[in-house]
Amino acid sequence: MRESPDNSEALAAFIAHKAEIDTILARLVALSADHFNQALDDITWANVGSLGGYLDGLRRVSDAAFNEGEHAA
């Protein structure tokens, strides 16, 4: 019978990364609920551009995670 390799270090690193992702996602959800700290009456095209940059980054992460967009098989 083959012994399973000890993956405890990899598992610990994976869980640490997951915890950091969960923290980042929770912070982004809260920031989004507050309209990214923007007063809606004061929105400018600069705010639209900033939010578009955030969206592009999140789309890249989402596409990679779900094998979509440029990461589609």
PyMOL Python script that loads the backbone (N, CA, C, O; Angstrom):
from pymol import cmd

cmd.read_pdbstr("""\
ATOM      1  N   MET A   1       0.836  -1.180   0.000  1.00  0.00           N
ATOM      2  CA  MET A   1       0.000   0.000   0.000  1.00  0.00           C
ATOM      3  C   MET A   1       0.881   1.243   0.000  1.00  0.00           C
ATOM      4  O   MET A   1       1.852   1.329   0.752  1.00  0.00           O
ATOM      5  N   ARG A   2       0.536   2.192  -0.841  1.00  0.00           N
ATOM      6  CA  ARG A   2       1.295   3.440  -0.953  1.00  0.00           C
ATOM      7  C   ARG A   2       0.904   4.424   0.130  1.00  0.00           C
ATOM      8  O   ARG A   2      -0.273   4.590   0.449  1.00  0.00           O
ATOM      9  N   GLU A   3       1.902   5.065   0.684  1.00  0.00           N
ATOM     10  CA  GLU A   3       1.632   6.097   1.688  1.00  0.00           C
ATOM     11  C   GLU A   3       1.305   7.411   1.009  1.00  0.00           C
ATOM     12  O   GLU A   3       1.910   7.766  -0.003  1.00  0.00           O
ATOM     13  N   SER A   4       0.354   8.125   1.563  1.00  0.00           N
ATOM     14  CA  SER A   4       0.027   9.450   1.040  1.00  0.00           C
ATOM     15  C   SER A   4       1.133  10.412   1.418  1.00  0.00           C
ATOM     16  O   SER A   4       1.662  10.353   2.528  1.00  0.00           O
ATOM     17  N   PRO A   5       1.490  11.313   0.483  1.00  0.00           N
ATOM     18  CA  PRO A   5       2.517  12.296   0.819  1.00  0.00           C
ATOM     19  C   PRO A   5       1.994  13.251   1.899  1.00  0.00           C
ATOM     20  O   PRO A   5       0.794  13.516   1.981  1.00  0.00           O
ATOM     21  N   ASP A   6       2.908  13.757   2.716  1.00  0.00           N
ATOM     22  CA  ASP A   6       2.528  14.710   3.760  1.00  0.00           C
ATOM     23  C   ASP A   6       2.326  16.067   3.091  1.00  0.00           C
ATOM     24  O   ASP A   6       3.276  16.694   2.624  1.00  0.00           O
ATOM     25  N   ASN A   7       1.093  16.498   3.056  1.00  0.00           N
ATOM     26  CA  ASN A   7       0.780  17.773   2.422  1.00  0.00           C
ATOM     27  C   ASN A   7       0.406  18.833   3.452  1.00  0.00           C
ATOM     28  O   ASN A   7      -0.246  19.821   3.113  1.00  0.00           O
ATOM     29  N   SER A   8       0.807  18.640   4.688  1.00  0.00           N
ATOM     30  CA  SER A   8       0.376  19.556   5.750  1.00  0.00           C
ATOM     31  C   SER A   8       0.853  20.984   5.518  1.00  0.00           C
ATOM     32  O   SER A   8       0.123  21.930   5.813  1.00  0.00           O
ATOM     33  N   GLU A   9       2.067  21.155   4.993  1.00  0.00           N
ATOM     34  CA  GLU A   9       2.553  22.513   4.726  1.00  0.00           C
ATOM     35  C   GLU A   9       1.771  23.158   3.587  1.00  0.00           C
ATOM     36  O   GLU A   9       1.404  24.331   3.666  1.00  0.00           O
ATOM     37  N   ALA A  10       1.519  22.399   2.541  1.00  0.00           N
ATOM     38  CA  ALA A  10       0.735  22.925   1.416  1.00  0.00           C
ATOM     39  C   ALA A  10      -0.682  23.253   1.866  1.00  0.00           C
ATOM     40  O   ALA A  10      -1.237  24.284   1.484  1.00  0.00           O
ATOM     41  N   LEU A  11      -1.265  22.382   2.675  1.00  0.00           N
ATOM     42  CA  LEU A  11      -2.617  22.618   3.172  1.00  0.00           C
ATOM     43  C   LEU A  11      -2.665  23.875   4.037  1.00  0.00           C
ATOM     44  O   LEU A  11      -3.592  24.675   3.913  1.00  0.00           O
ATOM     45  N   ALA A  12      -1.690  24.052   4.900  1.00  0.00           N
ATOM     46  CA  ALA A  12      -1.646  25.247   5.755  1.00  0.00           C
ATOM     47  C   ALA A  12      -1.518  26.510   4.912  1.00  0.00           C
ATOM     48  O   ALA A  12      -2.172  27.512   5.201  1.00  0.00           O
ATOM     49  N   ALA A  13      -0.685  26.477   3.876  1.00  0.00           N
ATOM     50  CA  ALA A  13      -0.522  27.634   2.989  1.00  0.00           C
ATOM     51  C   ALA A  13      -1.811  27.911   2.220  1.00  0.00           C
ATOM     52  O   ALA A  13      -2.209  29.064   2.054  1.00  0.00           O
ATOM     53  N   PHE A  14      -2.461  26.842   1.752  1.00  0.00           N
ATOM     54  CA  PHE A  14      -3.733  26.978   1.038  1.00  0.00           C
ATOM     55  C   PHE A  14      -4.783  27.645   1.930  1.00  0.00           C
ATOM     56  O   PHE A  14      -5.461  28.580   1.505  1.00  0.00           O
ATOM     57  N   ILE A  15      -4.912  27.162   3.162  1.00  0.00           N
ATOM     58  CA  ILE A  15      -5.890  27.712   4.105  1.00  0.00           C
ATOM     59  C   ILE A  15      -5.564  29.161   4.434  1.00  0.00           C
ATOM     60  O   ILE A  15      -6.474  29.978   4.571  1.00  0.00           O
ATOM     61  N   ALA A  16      -4.286  29.494   4.562  1.00  0.00           N
ATOM     62  CA  ALA A  16      -3.890  30.884   4.824  1.00  0.00           C
ATOM     63  C   ALA A  16      -4.266  31.786   3.654  1.00  0.00           C
ATOM     64  O   ALA A  16      -4.776  32.887   3.859  1.00  0.00           O
ATOM     65  N   HIS A  17      -4.017  31.327   2.428  1.00  0.00           N
ATOM     66  CA  HIS A  17      -4.403  32.110   1.251  1.00  0.00           C
ATOM     67  C   HIS A  17      -5.915  32.287   1.178  1.00  0.00           C
ATOM     68  O   HIS A  17      -6.411  33.376   0.888  1.00  0.00           O
ATOM     69  N   LYS A  18      -6.642  31.199   1.445  1.00  0.00           N
ATOM     70  CA  LYS A  18      -8.101  31.265   1.417  1.00  0.00           C
ATOM     71  C   LYS A  18      -8.616  32.265   2.445  1.00  0.00           C
ATOM     72  O   LYS A  18      -9.527  33.040   2.156  1.00  0.00           O
ATOM     73  N   ALA A  19      -8.040  32.252   3.637  1.00  0.00           N
ATOM     74  CA  ALA A  19      -8.462  33.191   4.688  1.00  0.00           C
ATOM     75  C   ALA A  19      -8.214  34.634   4.255  1.00  0.00           C
ATOM     76  O   ALA A  19      -9.037  35.513   4.510  1.00  0.00           O
ATOM     77  N   GLU A  20      -7.081  34.873   3.603  1.00  0.00           N
ATOM     78  CA  GLU A  20      -6.795  36.235   3.128  1.00  0.00           C
ATOM     79  C   GLU A  20      -7.768  36.645   2.028  1.00  0.00           C
ATOM     80  O   GLU A  20      -8.221  37.789   1.998  1.00  0.00           O
ATOM     81  N   ILE A  21      -8.091  35.726   1.128  1.00  0.00           N
ATOM     82  CA  ILE A  21      -9.072  36.013   0.077  1.00  0.00           C
ATOM     83  C   ILE A  21     -10.425  36.326   0.705  1.00  0.00           C
ATOM     84  O   ILE A  21     -11.086  37.282   0.302  1.00  0.00           O
ATOM     85  N   ASP A  22     -10.843  35.531   1.689  1.00  0.00           N
ATOM     86  CA  ASP A  22     -12.122  35.770   2.361  1.00  0.00           C
ATOM     87  C   ASP A  22     -12.153  37.148   3.009  1.00  0.00           C
ATOM     88  O   ASP A  22     -13.175  37.832   2.962  1.00  0.00           O
ATOM     89  N   THR A  23     -11.045  37.560   3.612  1.00  0.00           N
ATOM     90  CA  THR A  23     -10.962  38.883   4.240  1.00  0.00           C
ATOM     91  C   THR A  23     -11.077  39.983   3.193  1.00  0.00           C
ATOM     92  O   THR A  23     -11.812  40.952   3.384  1.00  0.00           O
ATOM     93  N   ILE A  24     -10.364  39.835   2.103  1.00  0.00           N
ATOM     94  CA  ILE A  24     -10.414  40.834   1.025  1.00  0.00           C
ATOM     95  C   ILE A  24     -11.826  40.924   0.459  1.00  0.00           C
ATOM     96  O   ILE A  24     -12.343  42.021   0.249  1.00  0.00           O
ATOM     97  N   LEU A  25     -12.453  39.768   0.211  1.00  0.00           N
ATOM     98  CA  LEU A  25     -13.813  39.771  -0.340  1.00  0.00           C
ATOM     99  C   LEU A  25     -14.801  40.444   0.606  1.00  0.00           C
ATOM    100  O   LEU A  25     -15.654  41.214   0.164  1.00  0.00           O
ATOM    101  N   ALA A  26     -14.695  40.165   1.892  1.00  0.00           N
ATOM    102  CA  ALA A  26     -15.596  40.791   2.870  1.00  0.00           C
ATOM    103  C   ALA A  26     -15.404  42.308   2.892  1.00  0.00           C
ATOM    104  O   ALA A  26     -16.376  43.060   2.975  1.00  0.00           O
ATOM    105  N   ARG A  27     -14.157  42.751   2.819  1.00  0.00           N
ATOM    106  CA  ARG A  27     -13.892  44.190   2.794  1.00  0.00           C
ATOM    107  C   ARG A  27     -14.464  44.825   1.533  1.00  0.00           C
ATOM    108  O   ARG A  27     -15.026  45.918   1.592  1.00  0.00           O
ATOM    109  N   LEU A  28     -14.328  44.150   0.394  1.00  0.00           N
ATOM    110  CA  LEU A  28     -14.866  44.682  -0.860  1.00  0.00           C
ATOM    111  C   LEU A  28     -16.391  44.737  -0.839  1.00  0.00           C
ATOM    112  O   LEU A  28     -16.980  45.698  -1.333  1.00  0.00           O
ATOM    113  N   VAL A  29     -17.031  43.725  -0.277  1.00  0.00           N
ATOM    114  CA  VAL A  29     -18.494  43.732  -0.167  1.00  0.00           C
ATOM    115  C   VAL A  29     -18.946  44.923   0.678  1.00  0.00           C
ATOM    116  O   VAL A  29     -19.887  45.628   0.312  1.00  0.00           O
ATOM    117  N   ALA A  30     -18.279  45.144   1.801  1.00  0.00           N
ATOM    118  CA  ALA A  30     -18.640  46.277   2.663  1.00  0.00           C
ATOM    119  C   ALA A  30     -18.391  47.607   1.960  1.00  0.00           C
ATOM    120  O   ALA A  30     -19.205  48.525   2.062  1.00  0.00           O
ATOM    121  N   LEU A  31     -17.280  47.712   1.254  1.00  0.00           N
ATOM    122  CA  LEU A  31     -16.975  48.954   0.529  1.00  0.00           C
ATOM    123  C   LEU A  31     -17.983  49.190  -0.587  1.00  0.00           C
ATOM    124  O   LEU A  31     -18.395  50.327  -0.819  1.00  0.00           O
ATOM    125  N   SER A  32     -18.381  48.138  -1.273  1.00  0.00           N
ATOM    126  CA  SER A  32     -19.381  48.252  -2.329  1.00  0.00           C
ATOM    127  C   SER A  32     -20.726  48.696  -1.766  1.00  0.00           C
ATOM    128  O   SER A  32     -21.416  49.518  -2.369  1.00  0.00           O
ATOM    129  N   ALA A  33     -21.097  48.152  -0.611  1.00  0.00           N
ATOM    130  CA  ALA A  33     -22.365  48.546   0.020  1.00  0.00           C
ATOM    131  C   ALA A  33     -22.382  50.031   0.347  1.00  0.00           C
ATOM    132  O   ALA A  33     -23.443  50.653   0.404  1.00  0.00           O
ATOM    133  N   ASP A  34     -21.193  50.596   0.562  1.00  0.00           N
ATOM    134  CA  ASP A  34     -21.063  52.023   0.853  1.00  0.00           C
ATOM    135  C   ASP A  34     -20.683  52.810  -0.412  1.00  0.00           C
ATOM    136  O   ASP A  34     -20.135  53.909  -0.325  1.00  0.00           O
ATOM    137  N   HIS A  35     -20.979  52.241  -1.575  1.00  0.00           N
ATOM    138  CA  HIS A  35     -20.709  52.882  -2.870  1.00  0.00           C
ATOM    139  C   HIS A  35     -19.250  53.300  -2.998  1.00  0.00           C
ATOM    140  O   HIS A  35     -18.943  54.367  -3.529  1.00  0.00           O
ATOM    141  N   PHE A  36     -18.356  52.447  -2.507  1.00  0.00           N
ATOM    142  CA  PHE A  36     -16.918  52.682  -2.592  1.00  0.00           C
ATOM    143  C   PHE A  36     -16.532  54.051  -2.023  1.00  0.00           C
ATOM    144  O   PHE A  36     -15.695  54.769  -2.571  1.00  0.00           O
ATOM    145  N   ASN A  37     -17.176  54.378  -0.907  1.00  0.00           N
ATOM    146  CA  ASN A  37     -16.937  55.631  -0.171  1.00  0.00           C
ATOM    147  C   ASN A  37     -17.190  56.883  -1.006  1.00  0.00           C
ATOM    148  O   ASN A  37     -16.556  57.917  -0.794  1.00  0.00           O
ATOM    149  N   GLN A  38     -18.113  56.785  -1.947  1.00  0.00           N
ATOM    150  CA  GLN A  38     -18.420  57.932  -2.803  1.00  0.00           C
ATOM    151  C   GLN A  38     -19.831  58.440  -2.516  1.00  0.00           C
ATOM    152  O   GLN A  38     -20.775  57.660  -2.390  1.00  0.00           O
ATOM    153  N   ALA A  39     -19.952  59.749  -2.417  1.00  0.00           N
ATOM    154  CA  ALA A  39     -21.278  60.356  -2.347  1.00  0.00           C
ATOM    155  C   ALA A  39     -21.848  60.329  -3.764  1.00  0.00           C
ATOM    156  O   ALA A  39     -21.226  60.839  -4.695  1.00  0.00           O
ATOM    157  N   LEU A  40     -23.017  59.741  -3.923  1.00  0.00           N
ATOM    158  CA  LEU A  40     -23.562  59.546  -5.275  1.00  0.00           C
ATOM    159  C   LEU A  40     -23.758  60.855  -6.031  1.00  0.00           C
ATOM    160  O   LEU A  40     -23.668  60.873  -7.258  1.00  0.00           O
ATOM    161  N   ASP A  41     -24.020  61.931  -5.334  1.00  0.00           N
ATOM    162  CA  ASP A  41     -24.190  63.224  -6.004  1.00  0.00           C
ATOM    163  C   ASP A  41     -22.866  63.803  -6.491  1.00  0.00           C
ATOM    164  O   ASP A  41     -22.858  64.753  -7.274  1.00  0.00           O
ATOM    165  N   ASP A  42     -21.759  63.247  -6.040  1.00  0.00           N
ATOM    166  CA  ASP A  42     -20.441  63.771  -6.401  1.00  0.00           C
ATOM    167  C   ASP A  42     -19.677  62.886  -7.385  1.00  0.00           C
ATOM    168  O   ASP A  42     -18.486  63.106  -7.606  1.00  0.00           O
ATOM    169  N   ILE A  43     -20.336  61.894  -7.978  1.00  0.00           N
ATOM    170  CA  ILE A  43     -19.670  60.960  -8.884  1.00  0.00           C
ATOM    171  C   ILE A  43     -19.213  61.697 -10.138  1.00  0.00           C
ATOM    172  O   ILE A  43     -19.960  62.468 -10.740  1.00  0.00           O
ATOM    173  N   THR A  44     -17.950  61.433 -10.515  1.00  0.00           N
ATOM    174  CA  THR A  44     -17.387  61.995 -11.750  1.00  0.00           C
ATOM    175  C   THR A  44     -16.905  60.850 -12.634  1.00  0.00           C
ATOM    176  O   THR A  44     -16.928  59.688 -12.228  1.00  0.00           O
ATOM    177  N   TRP A  45     -16.472  61.185 -13.832  1.00  0.00           N
ATOM    178  CA  TRP A  45     -15.933  60.162 -14.723  1.00  0.00           C
ATOM    179  C   TRP A  45     -14.662  59.553 -14.148  1.00  0.00           C
ATOM    180  O   TRP A  45     -14.338  58.408 -14.465  1.00  0.00           O
ATOM    181  N   ALA A  46     -13.941  60.281 -13.317  1.00  0.00           N
ATOM    182  CA  ALA A  46     -12.758  59.711 -12.652  1.00  0.00           C
ATOM    183  C   ALA A  46     -13.180  58.558 -11.747  1.00  0.00           C
ATOM    184  O   ALA A  46     -12.498  57.535 -11.693  1.00  0.00           O
ATOM    185  N   ASN A  47     -14.295  58.711 -11.038  1.00  0.00           N
ATOM    186  CA  ASN A  47     -14.809  57.627 -10.192  1.00  0.00           C
ATOM    187  C   ASN A  47     -15.212  56.428 -11.044  1.00  0.00           C
ATOM    188  O   ASN A  47     -14.970  55.281 -10.669  1.00  0.00           O
ATOM    189  N   VAL A  48     -15.823  56.702 -12.183  1.00  0.00           N
ATOM    190  CA  VAL A  48     -16.217  55.623 -13.096  1.00  0.00           C
ATOM    191  C   VAL A  48     -14.971  54.872 -13.566  1.00  0.00           C
ATOM    192  O   VAL A  48     -14.963  53.642 -13.623  1.00  0.00           O
ATOM    193  N   GLY A  49     -13.932  55.615 -13.897  1.00  0.00           N
ATOM    194  CA  GLY A  49     -12.686  54.985 -14.344  1.00  0.00           C
ATOM    195  C   GLY A  49     -12.048  54.140 -13.256  1.00  0.00           C
ATOM    196  O   GLY A  49     -11.580  53.032 -13.519  1.00  0.00           O
ATOM    197  N   SER A  50     -12.027  54.656 -12.045  1.00  0.00           N
ATOM    198  CA  SER A  50     -11.457  53.891 -10.926  1.00  0.00           C
ATOM    199  C   SER A  50     -12.227  52.599 -10.706  1.00  0.00           C
ATOM    200  O   SER A  50     -11.632  51.533 -10.546  1.00  0.00           O
ATOM    201  N   LEU A  51     -13.546  52.697 -10.700  1.00  0.00           N
ATOM    202  CA  LEU A  51     -14.374  51.513 -10.491  1.00  0.00           C
ATOM    203  C   LEU A  51     -14.208  50.529 -11.645  1.00  0.00           C
ATOM    204  O   LEU A  51     -14.213  49.316 -11.437  1.00  0.00           O
ATOM    205  N   GLY A  52     -14.062  51.051 -12.858  1.00  0.00           N
ATOM    206  CA  GLY A  52     -13.811  50.187 -14.010  1.00  0.00           C
ATOM    207  C   GLY A  52     -12.504  49.416 -13.868  1.00  0.00           C
ATOM    208  O   GLY A  52     -12.414  48.253 -14.264  1.00  0.00           O
ATOM    209  N   GLY A  53     -11.492  50.069 -13.303  1.00  0.00           N
ATOM    210  CA  GLY A  53     -10.226  49.378 -13.054  1.00  0.00           C
ATOM    211  C   GLY A  53     -10.385  48.252 -12.052  1.00  0.00           C
ATOM    212  O   GLY A  53      -9.833  47.166 -12.229  1.00  0.00           O
ATOM    213  N   TYR A  54     -11.151  48.520 -10.986  1.00  0.00           N
ATOM    214  CA  TYR A  54     -11.432  47.460 -10.012  1.00  0.00           C
ATOM    215  C   TYR A  54     -12.158  46.302 -10.694  1.00  0.00           C
ATOM    216  O   TYR A  54     -11.830  45.135 -10.480  1.00  0.00           O
ATOM    217  N   LEU A  55     -13.150  46.645 -11.517  1.00  0.00           N
ATOM    218  CA  LEU A  55     -13.937  45.625 -12.214  1.00  0.00           C
ATOM    219  C   LEU A  55     -13.059  44.784 -13.125  1.00  0.00           C
ATOM    220  O   LEU A  55     -13.200  43.562 -13.161  1.00  0.00           O
ATOM    221  N   ASP A  56     -12.151  45.422 -13.863  1.00  0.00           N
ATOM    222  CA  ASP A  56     -11.258  44.669 -14.749  1.00  0.00           C
ATOM    223  C   ASP A  56     -10.429  43.657 -13.965  1.00  0.00           C
ATOM    224  O   ASP A  56     -10.284  42.507 -14.382  1.00  0.00           O
ATOM    225  N   GLY A  57      -9.886  44.089 -12.830  1.00  0.00           N
ATOM    226  CA  GLY A  57      -9.090  43.183 -12.006  1.00  0.00           C
ATOM    227  C   GLY A  57      -9.908  42.025 -11.473  1.00  0.00           C
ATOM    228  O   GLY A  57      -9.468  40.875 -11.503  1.00  0.00           O
ATOM    229  N   LEU A  58     -11.103  42.331 -10.983  1.00  0.00           N
ATOM    230  CA  LEU A  58     -11.968  41.281 -10.455  1.00  0.00           C
ATOM    231  C   LEU A  58     -12.422  40.324 -11.553  1.00  0.00           C
ATOM    232  O   LEU A  58     -12.550  39.121 -11.326  1.00  0.00           O
ATOM    233  N   ARG A  59     -12.663  40.865 -12.742  1.00  0.00           N
ATOM    234  CA  ARG A  59     -13.052  40.015 -13.867  1.00  0.00           C
ATOM    235  C   ARG A  59     -11.927  39.037 -14.220  1.00  0.00           C
ATOM    236  O   ARG A  59     -12.184  37.868 -14.505  1.00  0.00           O
ATOM    237  N   ARG A  60     -10.676  39.523 -14.200  1.00  0.00           N
ATOM    238  CA  ARG A  60      -9.544  38.636 -14.487  1.00  0.00           C
ATOM    239  C   ARG A  60      -9.476  37.497 -13.470  1.00  0.00           C
ATOM    240  O   ARG A  60      -9.265  36.341 -13.837  1.00  0.00           O
ATOM    241  N   VAL A  61      -9.656  37.830 -12.192  1.00  0.00           N
ATOM    242  CA  VAL A  61      -9.631  36.804 -11.150  1.00  0.00           C
ATOM    243  C   VAL A  61     -10.789  35.828 -11.342  1.00  0.00           C
ATOM    244  O   VAL A  61     -10.599  34.614 -11.269  1.00  0.00           O
ATOM    245  N   SER A  62     -11.981  36.353 -11.585  1.00  0.00           N
ATOM    246  CA  SER A  62     -13.155  35.505 -11.771  1.00  0.00           C
ATOM    247  C   SER A  62     -12.998  34.607 -12.995  1.00  0.00           C
ATOM    248  O   SER A  62     -13.311  33.418 -12.941  1.00  0.00           O
ATOM    249  N   ASP A  63     -12.513  35.177 -14.098  1.00  0.00           N
ATOM    250  CA  ASP A  63     -12.321  34.380 -15.314  1.00  0.00           C
ATOM    251  C   ASP A  63     -11.325  33.251 -15.077  1.00  0.00           C
ATOM    252  O   ASP A  63     -11.529  32.136 -15.555  1.00  0.00           O
ATOM    253  N   ALA A  64     -10.249  33.531 -14.344  1.00  0.00           N
ATOM    254  CA  ALA A  64      -9.256  32.494 -14.063  1.00  0.00           C
ATOM    255  C   ALA A  64      -9.865  31.408 -13.159  1.00  0.00           C
ATOM    256  O   ALA A  64      -9.657  30.217 -13.389  1.00  0.00           O
ATOM    257  N   ALA A  65     -10.610  31.823 -12.143  1.00  0.00           N
ATOM    258  CA  ALA A  65     -11.192  30.863 -11.203  1.00  0.00           C
ATOM    259  C   ALA A  65     -12.242  29.963 -11.850  1.00  0.00           C
ATOM    260  O   ALA A  65     -12.371  28.794 -11.488  1.00  0.00           O
ATOM    261  N   PHE A  66     -12.992  30.510 -12.805  1.00  0.00           N
ATOM    262  CA  PHE A  66     -14.079  29.757 -13.425  1.00  0.00           C
ATOM    263  C   PHE A  66     -13.765  29.302 -14.844  1.00  0.00           C
ATOM    264  O   PHE A  66     -14.651  28.827 -15.555  1.00  0.00           O
ATOM    265  N   ASN A  67     -12.497  29.446 -15.264  1.00  0.00           N
ATOM    266  CA  ASN A  67     -12.080  29.058 -16.617  1.00  0.00           C
ATOM    267  C   ASN A  67     -12.967  29.703 -17.677  1.00  0.00           C
ATOM    268  O   ASN A  67     -13.470  29.037 -18.582  1.00  0.00           O
ATOM    269  N   GLU A  68     -13.143  31.004 -17.544  1.00  0.00           N
ATOM    270  CA  GLU A  68     -13.947  31.758 -18.498  1.00  0.00           C
ATOM    271  C   GLU A  68     -13.088  32.836 -19.146  1.00  0.00           C
ATOM    272  O   GLU A  68     -11.910  32.990 -18.821  1.00  0.00           O
ATOM    273  N   GLY A  69     -13.704  33.589 -20.082  1.00  0.00           N
ATOM    274  CA  GLY A  69     -12.972  34.660 -20.743  1.00  0.00           C
ATOM    275  C   GLY A  69     -11.708  34.123 -21.407  1.00  0.00           C
ATOM    276  O   GLY A  69     -11.740  33.093 -22.081  1.00  0.00           O
ATOM    277  N   GLU A  70     -10.595  34.828 -21.211  1.00  0.00           N
ATOM    278  CA  GLU A  70      -9.343  34.399 -21.837  1.00  0.00           C
ATOM    279  C   GLU A  70      -8.794  33.108 -21.249  1.00  0.00           C
ATOM    280  O   GLU A  70      -7.873  32.509 -21.805  1.00  0.00           O
ATOM    281  N   HIS A  71      -9.360  32.679 -20.126  1.00  0.00           N
ATOM    282  CA  HIS A  71      -8.922  31.435 -19.488  1.00  0.00           C
ATOM    283  C   HIS A  71      -9.804  30.242 -19.855  1.00  0.00           C
ATOM    284  O   HIS A  71      -9.618  29.144 -19.332  1.00  0.00           O
ATOM    285  N   ALA A  72     -10.756  30.461 -20.750  1.00  0.00           N
ATOM    286  CA  ALA A  72     -11.660  29.375 -21.148  1.00  0.00           C
ATOM    287  C   ALA A  72     -10.871  28.294 -21.878  1.00  0.00           C
ATOM    288  O   ALA A  72      -9.948  28.578 -22.641  1.00  0.00           O
ATOM    289  N   ALA A  73     -11.252  27.076 -21.628  1.00  0.00           N
ATOM    290  CA  ALA A  73     -10.549  25.941 -22.258  1.00  0.00           C
ATOM    291  C   ALA A  73     -11.004  25.720 -23.664  1.00  0.00           C
ATOM    292  O   ALA A  73     -10.516  24.810 -24.334  1.00  0.00           O
TER     293      ALA A  73
END
""", "prot")
cmd.dss("prot")
cmd.show_as("cartoon", "prot")
cmd.util.cbc("prot")
cmd.orient("prot")
